[in-house]
Amino acid sequence: MYLRDGDQLYLGPFMGKPACTSIPLGTGVVGTCARKQEALLVPDVHAFAGHIACDSDSRSEAVFPLMEDGTCIAVLDIDCLETDGISRREFESFRAIAGLLEPLLRQLQQQTLPFSA
C-alpha cells in the first residue's frame, strides 16, 4: 500500500521484496492510479508507458485508489510474477478488499498524526 502526502505516494504496509519507497503522483502504475483516481488492471507492466520497475520480477499489476471525500489518500498495489497473472475475478475481489480498507484507513488517519516521510 502506498500512502499519499501531497504529490508523493510513500510506501506503507507491504509484503514481499523491497519496493520503491516514494512514487510521484502520476508516475508509473501506482502514481497513475492515484492521479486518475481509478482502479487499473495492467496485464503486462513492461508494456505500460512510464512503468517503474520497483520489483524486476513483477509482470502484471492491479492498483486501487483508496478515497476520502473525492480525493485519493492511498493506493492498494498488487503485483504478480506472471504476465496476465491477475484474472478479472481476482481483480474484482481485490477491488472489494480495497473498499473494505477505505473506512479503516480513514478511521486510522483521524486517530493519528498525518503521514509524512
SEKOLPA-799228 format. One record per residue: residue number from 0; x, z, y negated of N, C-alpha, C in turn; residue in one letter. Coordinates in nm, 2 decimals. Example, Ala and Ser with C-alpha at 12.3 -4.5 7.8 and 13.67 -1.06 7.14 Angstrom:
REM SEKOLPA-799228
0;1.32;0.78;0.57;1.23;0.78;0.45;1.32;0.78;0.33;a .
1;1.28;0.71;0.22;1.37;0.71;0.11;1.29;0.79;0.00;s .
//
This chain:
REM SEKOLPA-799228
0;0.08;0.00;0.12;0.00;0.00;0.00;0.09;0.00;-0.12;m .
1;0.05;-0.08;-0.22;0.12;-0.08;-0.35;0.03;-0.02;-0.46;y .
2;0.08;0.07;-0.54;0.00;0.13;-0.64;0.04;0.07;-0.78;l .
3;-0.06;0.04;-0.86;-0.04;-0.03;-0.98;-0.01;0.07;-1.10;r .
4;0.09;0.03;-1.18;0.12;0.11;-1.30;0.15;0.00;-1.41;d .
5;0.05;-0.03;-1.49;0.07;-0.14;-1.59;0.08;-0.27;-1.52;g .
6;0.19;-0.34;-1.55;0.21;-0.48;-1.50;0.30;-0.48;-1.37;d .
7;0.32;-0.36;-1.31;0.40;-0.35;-1.19;0.32;-0.28;-1.08;q .
8;0.35;-0.32;-0.96;0.30;-0.26;-0.84;0.42;-0.19;-0.77;l .
9;0.40;-0.06;-0.74;0.50;0.02;-0.68;0.46;0.06;-0.54;y .
10;0.56;0.05;-0.45;0.54;0.08;-0.31;0.49;0.23;-0.29;l .
11;0.38;0.24;-0.23;0.32;0.37;-0.20;0.34;0.40;-0.05;g .
12;0.24;0.46;0.01;0.24;0.49;0.16;0.26;0.36;0.24;p .
13;0.35;0.36;0.33;0.37;0.24;0.41;0.43;0.28;0.55;f .
14;0.42;0.18;0.64;0.47;0.20;0.77;0.54;0.07;0.81;m .
15;0.66;0.08;0.87;0.73;-0.04;0.91;0.87;-0.05;0.85;g .
16;0.92;-0.17;0.84;1.06;-0.19;0.79;1.06;-0.16;0.64;k .
17;1.17;-0.13;0.58;1.18;-0.12;0.43;1.12;-0.24;0.36;p .
18;1.05;-0.21;0.26;0.98;-0.32;0.18;1.02;-0.32;0.04;a .
19;0.97;-0.42;-0.04;1.00;-0.42;-0.18;0.94;-0.30;-0.24;c .
20;1.02;-0.23;-0.33;0.97;-0.11;-0.39;0.89;-0.14;-0.52;t .
21;0.91;-0.26;-0.58;0.84;-0.29;-0.70;0.81;-0.44;-0.70;s .
22;0.69;-0.48;-0.74;0.65;-0.62;-0.75;0.57;-0.64;-0.88;i .
23;0.62;-0.73;-0.96;0.55;-0.76;-1.08;0.41;-0.82;-1.06;p .
24;0.31;-0.78;-1.14;0.18;-0.83;-1.14;0.18;-0.99;-1.14;l .
25;0.12;-1.05;-1.05;0.11;-1.20;-1.05;0.22;-1.26;-0.97;g .
26;0.31;-1.19;-0.91;0.42;-1.24;-0.83;0.40;-1.21;-0.68;t .
27;0.43;-1.31;-0.60;0.41;-1.30;-0.46;0.27;-1.28;-0.42;g .
28;0.25;-1.26;-0.29;0.11;-1.24;-0.23;0.05;-1.12;-0.29;v .
29;0.12;-1.00;-0.29;0.07;-0.88;-0.34;0.03;-0.89;-0.49;v .
30;0.13;-0.93;-0.57;0.10;-0.94;-0.71;-0.01;-1.04;-0.75;g .
31;-0.02;-1.15;-0.67;-0.13;-1.25;-0.69;-0.26;-1.18;-0.66;t .
32;-0.27;-1.11;-0.56;-0.39;-1.04;-0.52;-0.44;-0.95;-0.64;c .
33;-0.34;-0.87;-0.69;-0.37;-0.78;-0.80;-0.42;-0.85;-0.92;a .
34;-0.35;-0.96;-0.96;-0.39;-1.03;-1.08;-0.52;-1.10;-1.07;r .
35;-0.55;-1.16;-0.95;-0.67;-1.23;-0.93;-0.79;-1.14;-0.89;k .
36;-0.75;-1.02;-0.85;-0.85;-0.91;-0.81;-0.94;-0.97;-0.69;q .
37;-0.87;-1.03;-0.60;-0.94;-1.08;-0.48;-0.85;-1.07;-0.36;e .
38;-0.92;-1.05;-0.24;-0.85;-1.04;-0.12;-0.80;-1.18;-0.08;a .
39;-0.68;-1.18;-0.02;-0.62;-1.31;0.03;-0.58;-1.30;0.17;l .
40;-0.60;-1.41;0.25;-0.55;-1.42;0.38;-0.45;-1.54;0.38;l .
41;-0.33;-1.51;0.41;-0.22;-1.61;0.40;-0.17;-1.63;0.54;v .
42;-0.21;-1.74;0.60;-0.17;-1.77;0.74;-0.02;-1.79;0.76;p .
43;0.05;-1.85;0.65;0.19;-1.87;0.66;0.25;-1.84;0.52;d .
44;0.32;-1.72;0.52;0.37;-1.67;0.39;0.48;-1.76;0.33;v .
45;0.55;-1.84;0.42;0.65;-1.93;0.37;0.60;-2.05;0.30;h .
46;0.47;-2.08;0.32;0.40;-2.19;0.25;0.33;-2.14;0.12;a .
47;0.34;-2.01;0.10;0.27;-1.95;-0.02;0.37;-1.96;-0.14;f .
48;0.33;-2.03;-0.25;0.41;-2.05;-0.36;0.45;-1.92;-0.43;a .
49;0.57;-1.89;-0.44;0.62;-1.77;-0.50;0.62;-1.65;-0.41;g .
50;0.62;-1.67;-0.28;0.63;-1.56;-0.18;0.75;-1.49;-0.20;h .
51;0.74;-1.35;-0.19;0.86;-1.26;-0.19;0.89;-1.22;-0.05;i .
52;1.01;-1.25;0.00;1.04;-1.21;0.14;1.09;-1.07;0.15;a .
53;1.00;-0.97;0.13;1.04;-0.83;0.15;1.08;-0.80;0.29;c .
54;1.01;-0.86;0.39;1.05;-0.84;0.53;1.06;-0.99;0.58;d .
55;1.19;-1.02;0.61;1.21;-1.16;0.66;1.14;-1.20;0.79;s .
56;1.10;-1.10;0.86;1.03;-1.12;0.99;0.88;-1.15;0.97;d .
57;0.83;-1.12;0.85;0.68;-1.13;0.83;0.65;-1.28;0.82;s .
58;0.54;-1.32;0.88;0.50;-1.46;0.89;0.36;-1.49;0.83;r .
59;0.27;-1.39;0.84;0.14;-1.40;0.78;0.10;-1.27;0.71;s .
60;0.00;-1.27;0.62;-0.02;-1.15;0.54;-0.17;-1.15;0.50;e .
61;-0.22;-1.03;0.49;-0.36;-1.01;0.43;-0.34;-0.90;0.32;a .
62;-0.40;-0.93;0.21;-0.39;-0.83;0.10;-0.53;-0.81;0.04;v .
63;-0.56;-0.68;0.00;-0.69;-0.64;-0.05;-0.67;-0.56;-0.18;f .
64;-0.74;-0.60;-0.29;-0.73;-0.52;-0.41;-0.82;-0.39;-0.39;p .
65;-0.77;-0.28;-0.44;-0.85;-0.16;-0.44;-0.89;-0.14;-0.59;l .
66;-1.02;-0.14;-0.62;-1.06;-0.15;-0.75;-1.12;-0.02;-0.81;m .
67;-1.11;0.00;-0.94;-1.18;0.11;-1.01;-1.22;0.05;-1.15;e .
68;-1.35;0.06;-1.17;-1.41;0.01;-1.30;-1.37;-0.13;-1.33;d .
69;-1.36;-0.22;-1.23;-1.33;-0.36;-1.26;-1.18;-0.39;-1.27;g .
70;-1.10;-0.29;-1.24;-0.95;-0.31;-1.25;-0.89;-0.28;-1.12;t .
71;-0.79;-0.36;-1.08;-0.72;-0.34;-0.95;-0.62;-0.22;-0.98;c .
72;-0.63;-0.11;-0.90;-0.55;0.00;-0.91;-0.44;0.01;-0.80;i .
73;-0.46;-0.07;-0.69;-0.37;-0.07;-0.58;-0.40;-0.19;-0.49;a .
74;-0.31;-0.22;-0.40;-0.32;-0.33;-0.31;-0.29;-0.29;-0.17;v .
75;-0.38;-0.30;-0.08;-0.35;-0.28;0.06;-0.29;-0.40;0.12;l .
76;-0.17;-0.39;0.17;-0.09;-0.51;0.22;-0.07;-0.50;0.37;d .
77;-0.12;-0.60;0.44;-0.10;-0.60;0.59;-0.01;-0.72;0.62;i .
78;0.10;-0.70;0.69;0.19;-0.81;0.73;0.18;-0.83;0.88;d .
79;0.21;-0.95;0.92;0.21;-0.98;1.07;0.33;-1.06;1.10;c .
80;0.38;-1.04;1.22;0.51;-1.11;1.26;0.48;-1.25;1.31;l .
81;0.36;-1.29;1.32;0.32;-1.43;1.37;0.26;-1.51;1.27;e .
82;0.29;-1.64;1.26;0.22;-1.73;1.17;0.08;-1.74;1.22;t .
83;-0.01;-1.74;1.12;-0.16;-1.74;1.15;-0.19;-1.62;1.25;d .
84;-0.13;-1.51;1.23;-0.14;-1.40;1.32;-0.26;-1.30;1.29;g .
85;-0.33;-1.32;1.18;-0.44;-1.23;1.14;-0.57;-1.32;1.15;i .
86;-0.65;-1.28;1.24;-0.78;-1.36;1.26;-0.88;-1.33;1.15;s .
87;-0.98;-1.41;1.13;-1.08;-1.39;1.03;-1.15;-1.25;1.06;r .
88;-1.17;-1.22;1.18;-1.24;-1.10;1.22;-1.15;-0.98;1.18;r .
89;-1.02;-0.99;1.21;-0.93;-0.88;1.17;-0.93;-0.87;1.02;e .
90;-0.93;-0.98;0.95;-0.93;-0.98;0.80;-1.05;-0.90;0.75;f .
91;-1.17;-0.93;0.80;-1.29;-0.87;0.76;-1.29;-0.72;0.79;e .
92;-1.22;-0.68;0.91;-1.21;-0.54;0.94;-1.12;-0.47;0.84;s .
93;-1.01;-0.53;0.81;-0.92;-0.47;0.71;-0.99;-0.46;0.57;f .
94;-1.07;-0.56;0.54;-1.15;-0.55;0.41;-1.24;-0.43;0.41;r .
95;-1.30;-0.40;0.53;-1.39;-0.28;0.54;-1.30;-0.15;0.52;a .
96;-1.19;-0.15;0.58;-1.10;-0.04;0.56;-1.06;-0.02;0.42;i .
97;-1.03;-0.13;0.35;-0.99;-0.12;0.21;-1.11;-0.06;0.13;a .
98;-1.23;-0.10;0.16;-1.35;-0.05;0.09;-1.36;0.10;0.11;g .
99;-1.32;0.15;0.23;-1.32;0.30;0.26;-1.21;0.37;0.18;l .
100;-1.10;0.30;0.16;-0.99;0.36;0.08;-1.01;0.37;-0.07;l .
101;-1.09;0.28;-0.12;-1.11;0.28;-0.27;-1.16;0.42;-0.32;e .
102;-1.27;0.47;-0.27;-1.31;0.60;-0.33;-1.21;0.72;-0.30;p .
103;-1.14;0.71;-0.19;-1.04;0.81;-0.16;-0.93;0.81;-0.26;l .
104;-0.88;0.68;-0.29;-0.77;0.67;-0.39;-0.82;0.71;-0.53;l .
105;-0.94;0.68;-0.57;-0.99;0.72;-0.70;-1.00;0.87;-0.71;r .
106;-1.04;0.93;-0.60;-1.05;1.08;-0.60;-0.91;1.14;-0.61;q .
107;-0.82;1.09;-0.54;-0.68;1.14;-0.54;-0.62;1.12;-0.68;l .
108;-0.64;1.01;-0.75;-0.59;0.99;-0.88;-0.65;1.09;-0.98;q .
109;-0.77;1.13;-0.96;-0.83;1.23;-1.05;-0.78;1.37;-1.03;q .
110;-0.72;1.39;-0.92;-0.67;1.53;-0.88;-0.52;1.54;-0.91;q .
111;-0.45;1.43;-0.94;-0.31;1.44;-0.95;-0.26;1.37;-1.08;t .
112;-0.14;1.38;-1.12;-0.09;1.31;-1.23;-0.08;1.16;-1.21;l .
113;-0.09;1.08;-1.31;-0.08;0.93;-1.29;0.05;0.90;-1.22;p .
114;0.05;0.80;-1.14;0.17;0.75;-1.07;0.26;0.69;-1.17;f .
115;0.39;0.71;-1.15;0.49;0.64;-1.23;0.62;0.63;-1.14;s .
116;0.69;0.53;-1.16;0.81;0.50;-1.08;0.93;0.59;-1.13;a .
//
